[in-house]
């Protein structure tokens, strides 16, 4: 992780980091994380930008959190690439770096060897995405439980630019999400979720849009796919059984969704993340980024 330059108001910050490796650590890193910066208008030191360029040239995975995308763009490694940053800096970013394909309505962007997150919470989403890529859904789910954080929010979900505070407490989706997660193997539909929440399907769609940044069906499919991955990791050998127990129906549907969302077939996923696999070794491999949708 690249160290942050001292802030002019450093004496008034809440805490400081100690024991952080110097810039020389970037020369041997496999993943280089560029954190957010307090002032996006202040140029980064040439030494920092050179370290990023050298890392990129030797194939290091680069990760930018929030305004860290400005640093990556200054280094020139985002030219012609897709990236994201916090929505409040979109105009400034586009004006300074017109050659970068900025996506401001997503949580994070996985562009293969360069990944960027839109904000602080989205950085957690991206971090879990990286854990899932390197170590599988079971490990990522365990990490998310320890963080008390949502196990899976797809990068394509929208940034919460306008998220109104619910007028009444019972509009929270938490109860219906927990109820559905316990019944993923059942033939649940959006109408079933709406009935459980005692609202119309249209109202449920609106609440999902506001609180989750996605649709009920997309959320349900994502949860089922995550469960399917965990079942494969735990050693279930029959893909028909995996599909049935995760609510995805058939092995053919399981295969199609995994290829589209994860970039691996069930068999390839088992070879990478199944029981007995050395995850320390596969963490160095690069999985093809999901195509979304």
Buried (B, 14 or more C-beta within 10 A) or exposed (E): BBBBBEBEEEEEEEEEEEEEEEEEBBEEBEBBBBBBBBEBEEEBEEEBBEBBEBBBEEEBBBBBBBBBBBBBBBBBBBEEBBBBBBBEBBEBBBEBBEEBBBBBBBBBBBBEBBBBBBBEBBBBBBBBBBBBBBBBBBBBBBBBEEEEBEBBBBBBBBBBEEEEEEEEEEBEBEEBBEBBBEEBBEEBEBEBBBEBBEBEBEEBBEBBEBBBBBBBBBBBBBBBBBBBBBBBBEEBEEBEEBBBBBBBBEBEEBBEBBBEBBBBBBEBBBEBBBEEBEBEEBBEEEBEBBEEE
